[in-house]
Amino acid sequence: MDLEYVPNPTFQMDTEQTSPTSATITSPVREEDRPEHLTVKEKSGSRRSDHSPSPRTPPVSEKKSKSWYYSSMYPSYKTRRREFRSLFSSVVTESRFVVDYSCAYHKDILHQGRMFVTTNSVCFYSYIFGWENKFVVDWKEVTSITKEKTAIFIPNAVQIATKENKCFFASFVDRDSSHMMLFRLWQAALANQILSDDDIKQVIACEYGEGDEDDDEDSECPDTEDEVDSGNPASSPLPPVTSPSVEPVLSTWLSTCEGTTVCDKTFPRPLEQLYKLLYSNDNFYFNFQKERGTTELEIGDWEEVDSGRKVREVSYNMALNNPVGPKECQVKETQTLSQETIENQIYCIETTAENSGVPYADSFSVVTHSCLVDTGNNTTRLLARAEIRFKKDLWGFLREKIETNAWAGIKSYYSSLSLALESYSENAPQQASMQSHQARIARKTSMKSRRD
């Protein structure tokens, strides 16, 4: 893509020179000469035109038909926005993410990474062989943005200069359009004329082929601001409780447990019944895991360890929906019942899941904090927060892929669990067993009559 714009006469730019400052700004910008808005026009030479779909919003049928390969190779705007928020949480509240570029930062060597461009700043992140580079440059600190060349004659670089430093970025797919976008955002920030929502949506449509507010069926990990609660205690208000002794325990759990809220639901079941279904050797849990394709499920008994805490282990083989590679992985859960638990009133359980049998399984673990609270009238509220804890340093794209798949599994698990709890009936298993018993008797009677 490119942006239609008539250059300000106060700028002197020469893009044909081969010197390191081939497009240097020589004089300041006057407020009255700045454009009032930006006009975005698609160009055949756009950096994404040869590598992604056309700039239009695909219908729902097309979104659902996207393969895992397509989703990995052509990330959506929301996927990149989530990645930006996780890497630069301090910048999120101050600016709005607009676009990203794959490029390499030159510092002794080329550090291949990703540039995240916002309305107020430009951010860069890379992780290569254990070396992490992450920094933010505010647009108002920038003094010039110039087109550069790598190895004297390769026109694929841009340099962003401040009063104290110069940042050289190479390996742009389309240097000209990338430079134009950076230049426009910088100019708008200097003039205190931040891009409007319509301008940003137009940029997103051209760069990613989708709108900012479109539902993204391929977004597999939950967005901490748009799809699920962020884990802030304010986002999970205290439910009505039947005992004053429960309030301090619940408040402590909400304020100390980290992670993203993946479940917050009230079920029309007594607390003890819901706890029995989820954390005992009840047939409900066995049937639920079986329907999810789980095999070799083994559930240990609760054992008291110290200070009133109880621990048990659960192991099983979990089915994987991968087109290539392993079809299942081994999971070992360590469930810990907190000493703060008050029987028949509130239960707090922490579950740590360790995986094996798949690549990089030993690099991370999934920790889930669950809380069951009696809300009166034979109802119980289930709250769950999950987090992914990495035990080893991984490359950025590996870490992103693991988080994407892990969050997809967590979201799918609690969605299925909620539906199963809502539709479960204590009489259903008995009726099914009775029908199966009657069917076996009928078959035996039929075979005996045939022999006679």
PyMOL commands that set and color helices and strands:
alter all, ss='L'
color gray80, all
select helices_A, chain A and resi 31-33+60-64+68-73+77-87+89-92+139-141+175-190+197-208+233-235+246-256+271-279+283-291+361-363+396-423+427-451
alter helices_A, ss='H'
color red, helices_A
select strands_A, chain A and resi 2-4+39-41+97-106+110-118+121-128+131-138+142-150+154-162+166-170+260-267+295-299+303-304+310-319+328-337+346-356+364-376+379-390
alter strands_A, ss='S'
color yellow, strands_A
deselect
rebuild
show_as cartoon
